[in-house]
Amino acid sequence: MYVPKDPPPDCPACGDPYDSVSRHTEGFVANLIDNERYQRVCFQPVSDGSDPALDCYHHTHEQAGTSERAAPDKKGD
């Protein structure tokens, strides 16, 4: 994983502003359940030289249109 050179000003997948971007050329896991910082990650297929890769655009809760992180459901409350 690394940050691509010259990333676009807005997310190419959704058009919204984003907080950070990372390029992945290997397998990875994305889990946003209970994430304090990010609400959404958009995935954009790209090539890294001649190899396939994914650019991941990380959107904060504010950028994704949510005011705060949703609290998980707690059974028995």
Stockholm file with secondary structure:
# STOCKHOLM 1.0

chainA/1-77         MYVPKDPPPDCPACGDPYDSVSRHTEGFVANLIDNERYQRVCFQPVSDGSDPALDCYHHTHEQAGTSERAAPDKKGD
#=GR chainA/1-77 SS CBCCSSCCSSCTTTCCCCSEEEEESSCCCCCCTTCSSEEEEEEEEEEETTEEEEEEEEEETTTTTCSSCCCCCCTTC
#=GC SS_cons        CBCCSSCCSSCTTTCCCCSEEEEESSCCCCCCTTCSSEEEEEEEEEEETTEEEEEEEEEETTTTTCSSCCCCCCTTC
//
